[in-house]
Each structure stands twice: as structure tokens, then as C-alpha cells.
């Protein structure tokens, strides 16, 4: 009778065990899918950053060549003007993106190179075209290159125009002679950099005339700047552009096939006891670690530290006294509201790292949530030692500073402590004593 039932029992156990294995397999595949997606996003980001760097390098190279030509004019305008076509031809040979050059003594275009296709521009007085004269005047006043555009050209196409002022009293640069205009082919520049033909990302650019985030959108969908996967600055001569990108990454057929094969492989491996146990053990350990760790700072979380305190109190002896530090970050809401949540997160990471550096390896540092931290100092049994340790930690953490776009900001802490010997009413009572002292410390700072 038992022998007859044994195959049935084994089948029932197999089926019961198969249910969590199926769920585990689905979880593993979802995790792998997310990681492959993240990898594809990372690759798209790398491609974007490379294209961004290439664009910056190309622009600066072309402007550097243009600046060299402007310097030649500044040293001897008469000779440079006489040999303009010859000099311009050599410059175009060295540049990949310059479309044409024009020289304008007294801000009136006198020569263009190449001549073909640009004949109508000869004789143009920039002062009669306010939109162009504004950029010429900006270059003259700054005595440096001014990057205008991107803008649509009358003769067709989109271009960036580098305006370079020329002074004939080099190097004092006080006597204005005229200007040099270098037309850079925008579409060619974008294609050469790779930004216009990215396979896994859609890109938007803003910052006409180098105005960065304040400038108009000149490429792509402007709504990207409200919810982009990536935003960053493109440095251009004497200005900046701002780039936003949304990644459009999908798994390949090969990757999907591999994920499907992996799913059924895990189901098959369940039949092999050793493989199944190993997988369950491995992912159990990984989940346990994540459950006890604060994702932002890497410190222990509330769940772990309360469990740790319960174990300390359950086996507490006179020789194993400890101290709790309740720590609150002052003005954290102001940092978040004024400087943004990214700066707030960076400040939390700085405080977390400083707390770990200022405590012993045997001590426990945890983040309870928000801007609240908890430190357990083992083998501390009197007020004098507790206050000494508290002041050392406070002084060390507040000596650190976080660099932001507007300068450096230092953390400010309010700390209260409680000794395990002060009460026998458990964790809530210890935390209440520490919190009361912490709030008293906070009030002393604000009063």
C-alpha cells in the first residue's frame, strides 16, 4: 500500500515544489529582462555621450581654425584681406564642417569664399539686418568669438555662424576693423557627431546663440526637457547648449529567445535537487541583503536596526551596555526645496558616509528614513563617554561639505542620545529619550 502511494506522494511534492519554482523562474526572467534593458540604456547613454563629445570637439576645432584666421587679420588686415581667398581655401581644406567664410570691413561684407552661391551677400551691411548685427555687435563688445544659431540660411540649409571681431591694433584690440563670419554646416556637424542618427535614442537640443537652458529649442521635441532619461550640457565656444534624450531600447529577438530558453532551463533544473537548492539559497541570500539595506545610502535600514536592538536588549548584561544616537539633518527640507532632490540625495549620502567613517567597526549606523539616522554605540555605559562620542561624530560630519552648482554646503546635525541603562521599558522608551534630547538640541540651534 505504501509502495503504491510513494510515486503519488513524490508527484504531489514535485507539483507543490514546482509552483514556487515557476514563480521564481518568472522573477528571474523579469530581473534579467530589466538588466538587459538597463544595459541597452547604458549603451545608448555611452553612444550619446560619445556623440556629445565629438560635437564639442568638432565645434571647437572649427572655431579654433577660424580664430587663427581672425588673428592673421588682426596682425595685418591689409595683407590678410588681399590674400583672403587663398587663406580661406586652406582653412576649408582643414575643416570638415565649415561651409563658407566672409570678411566684413566696417561690418559690410566685402569678400566671401567660396564665391559661388554666395554672390548676393557681397555688399550686405550688417547694420541693416538687426538680427545679424546683434550677433556681430556681441562679438565686437566681448572681443571674442560669438556663436550664433543654429539658424536657417537665406540660400538654404541650417548653419551655425561664428562671428569673430577683428581689431587692427593687435594685441590691444581697441581699434575695431570689422568682422569675420564662419558658416558651419549644422546638419553635417550633427551627422558627423552621430547625434542626428542615434539608433536607440531620441534627442532634443536647446540653447540658440549659446544661451543653454534659457535658449530656444532647435532640434527634436522640446517636451523631452520635462521628462528626459538624460539631460546634460554641451559646451560650445563662449556659451552652452542643453541636450535631452529619451532612450528607445528594446530587446533583440536573440535576447528574447535566450530569456525564454532560460525560463525553461530553470524549470528543468528544478528536477535536479542540487541545482534547485543552490538557486533558492543564492536568491534567498540576495533578497535578505536587500531587505536589510537602505537603497539610497547603503546603510542598514529600519527593519534591521530594530531587530538588532531587540537582540541586544534580550541578552543585555551589565558588561554589554550600549548607547543610541538619534540624528536629524537640519534644514534638509530647505535643501530639497531650493537646490533640488538630487542635491538632497547627495547630502544624505555624504552624511551616511561620514557617520560610518566617524564610528567604529563594531558600531551600527542606520538610516530610519527621510533625514533621520540612528547610531548604536556598543560598549558605552555613561553620559560622559556618550557625549564625547556624540561631539566627535557631530564635529566630523559637520566638517564635511557638499559641492553644488551654487557653492559648498555643509551638513548640520541635531543629535540626542540615550543609554541602555536609563530605562527597562524597551526600545520605544530608549528612542523616546534620544528623540527628546535631539529635539532639544535642534531647538537650541534655532533659538
Residue pairs with C-beta under 8 A, 6 or more apart in sequence:
17 270
17 276
18 267
18 270
21 266
21 267
21 270
21 276
22 267
24 266
24 279
24 280
24 283
25 263
25 266
25 267
26 263
28 262
28 263
28 266
28 283
29 259
29 262
29 263
32 259
32 262
33 251
33 259
36 251
36 255
36 259
37 249
37 251
40 200
40 247
40 249
40 250
40 251
41 229
41 247
41 249
43 200
43 249
44 198
44 200
44 201
44 245
44 247
44 249
45 230
45 247
47 194
47 198
47 199
47 200
47 201
48 195
48 198
48 201
48 203
48 230
48 243
48 245
49 232
50 194
51 193
51 194
51 195
51 198
52 193
52 195
52 232
52 234
52 243
54 192
54 193
54 194
55 189
55 190
55 193
55 195
55 234
56 234
56 235
56 236
58 96
58 97
58 189
58 192
58 193
59 147
59 160
59 184
59 189
59 236
59 237
60 237
61 95
62 95
62 96
62 97
62 98
62 162
62 182
62 184
63 145
63 147
63 162
63 182
63 237
65 91
65 94
65 95
65 98
66 91
66 98
66 101
66 145
66 162
66 164
66 180
66 182
67 145
67 164
68 91
69 80
69 87
69 88
69 91
69 101
69 164
69 180
69 182
70 145
70 164
70 165
70 166
70 180
71 170
72 80
72 87
73 80
73 81
73 103
73 166
73 177
73 180
74 166
74 167
74 168
74 170
74 173
74 177
75 170
77 105
77 166
77 168
77 177
77 178
80 87
81 103
81 105
81 110
81 111
84 103
84 111
84 113
85 111
85 113
85 115
88 101
88 113
89 113
91 98
91 101
92 98
92 101
92 113
92 114
96 188
96 192
97 184
97 185
97 188
97 189
97 192
98 182
98 183
98 184
98 185
99 157
99 159
99 183
99 184
99 185
99 188
100 112
100 113
100 114
100 117
100 118
100 183
101 112
101 113
101 180
101 181
101 182
101 183
102 109
102 111
102 112
102 113
102 118
102 121
102 180
102 181
102 183
103 109
103 110
103 111
103 166
103 178
103 179
103 180
103 181
104 110
104 124
104 126
104 136
104 178
104 179
104 180
104 181
105 177
105 178
106 177
106 178
107 125
107 126
107 127
107 133
107 136
107 178
107 179
108 123
108 124
108 125
108 126
108 178
109 121
109 122
109 123
109 124
109 126
109 181
110 122
110 123
111 122
112 118
112 119
112 121
112 122
117 155
118 155
120 154
120 155
126 132
126 133
126 136
126 179
127 133
132 148
135 146
135 148
135 161
135 163
135 209
136 146
136 163
136 165
136 179
136 181
138 146
138 163
139 145
139 146
139 163
139 164
139 165
139 179
140 165
140 176
140 179
142 165
142 238
143 165
143 167
143 173
144 165
144 238
145 162
145 163
145 164
145 237
145 238
146 162
146 163
146 209
146 210
146 238
147 160
147 161
147 162
147 163
147 209
147 210
147 236
147 237
147 238
147 239
148 160
148 161
148 162
148 163
148 209
149 158
149 159
149 160
149 161
149 186
149 208
149 209
149 218
150 158
150 159
150 160
150 186
150 208
150 218
150 219
151 158
151 159
151 160
151 161
151 208
152 158
153 159
153 183
157 185
157 186
157 187
158 186
158 187
159 183
159 184
159 185
159 186
160 183
160 184
160 186
160 189
161 181
161 182
161 183
161 184
162 181
162 182
162 184
162 237
163 179
163 180
163 181
164 179
164 180
164 181
164 182
165 173
165 176
165 179
166 176
166 177
166 178
166 179
166 180
167 173
167 174
167 175
167 176
167 177
168 175
168 177
169 175
187 196
190 196
190 219
191 197
195 203
195 205
195 219
195 243
196 203
198 245
200 247
200 248
200 249
201 229
201 245
201 246
201 247
201 248
202 220
202 221
202 224
202 245
202 246
202 248
203 219
203 220
203 224
203 243
203 244
203 245
204 217
204 219
204 220
204 221
204 222
204 224
204 225
204 228
204 243
204 244
204 245
205 217
205 218
205 219
205 220
205 234
205 241
205 242
205 243
205 244
206 212
206 213
206 215
206 216
206 217
206 218
206 219
206 222
206 225
206 241
206 242
206 244
207 213
207 214
207 215
207 216
207 218
207 234
207 236
207 239
207 240
207 241
207 242
208 215
208 216
208 218
209 215
209 239
210 236
210 237
210 238
210 239
210 240
210 241
211 239
211 240
212 233
212 239
212 240
212 241
212 242
213 242
215 241
215 242
217 225
220 244
224 244
224 245
224 246
225 231
225 242
225 244
227 246
228 244
228 245
228 246
229 245
229 246
229 247
230 243
230 244
230 245
230 247
231 242
231 243
231 244
231 245
232 242
232 243
233 240
233 241
233 242
233 243
234 240
234 241
234 242
234 243
251 259
266 279
269 275
269 276
269 279
270 276
291 301
291 303
292 300
292 301
292 303
292 304
293 299
293 300
293 301
293 304
294 300
294 301
294 352
294 366
294 367
296 345
296 348
296 349
296 367
297 348
297 349
297 352
297 353
297 367
298 352
299 352
299 355
299 356
299 365
299 366
299 367
299 373
300 308
300 364
300 365
300 366
300 367
301 366
301 367
301 368
302 366
302 367
302 368
302 369
304 366
305 364
305 366
305 368
305 374
305 376
306 427
308 364
308 376
309 324
309 376
309 427
309 430
310 427
312 320
312 322
312 376
312 420
313 420
313 426
313 427
316 420
320 378
320 379
321 379
321 380
321 381
321 419
321 420
321 421
322 376
322 377
322 378
322 379
322 380
322 419
322 420
323 376
323 377
323 380
323 381
323 385
323 386
323 389
323 417
323 418
323 419
323 420
324 374
324 375
324 376
324 377
324 417
324 418
324 420
324 430
324 431
324 434
325 374
325 375
325 376
325 377
325 389
325 390
325 393
325 415
325 416
325 417
325 434
326 372
326 374
326 415
326 416
326 417
326 418
326 431
326 434
326 435
326 437
326 438
327 355
327 372
327 373
327 374
327 375
327 413
327 414
327 415
327 438
328 371
328 372
328 373
328 413
328 414
328 415
328 438
328 442
329 347
329 348
329 351
329 371
329 372
329 373
329 411
329 412
329 413
330 411
330 412
330 413
330 414
330 442
330 445
331 412
332 344
332 347
332 370
332 371
335 343
335 344
335 347
335 409
336 343
336 344
339 404
339 406
339 409
343 402
343 404
343 409
346 402
347 402
347 409
347 411
348 367
348 371
350 400
350 402
350 411
351 373
351 397
351 411
351 413
352 365
352 367
352 373
354 396
354 397
354 400
354 411
355 365
355 373
355 375
355 393
355 397
356 365
357 396
358 392
358 393
358 396
358 397
359 365
359 375
359 377
359 393
360 377
360 378
362 378
362 379
363 375
363 376
363 377
363 378
364 375
364 376
364 378
365 373
365 374
365 375
366 373
366 374
366 375
366 376
367 373
367 374
368 374
375 393
377 386
377 389
380 386
380 389
380 419
381 419
381 421
382 419
383 419
386 417
386 419
387 417
390 415
390 417
393 415
394 413
394 415
397 411
397 413
398 410
398 411
398 412
398 413
399 410
400 410
400 411
401 408
401 409
401 410
402 408
402 409
402 410
402 411
412 445
414 438
414 439
414 441
414 442
414 445
415 438
415 441
416 433
416 434
416 435
416 436
416 437
416 438
416 439
416 440
416 441
417 434
417 437
418 430
418 431
418 433
418 434
418 437
420 430
422 430
422 433
423 429
423 430
423 433
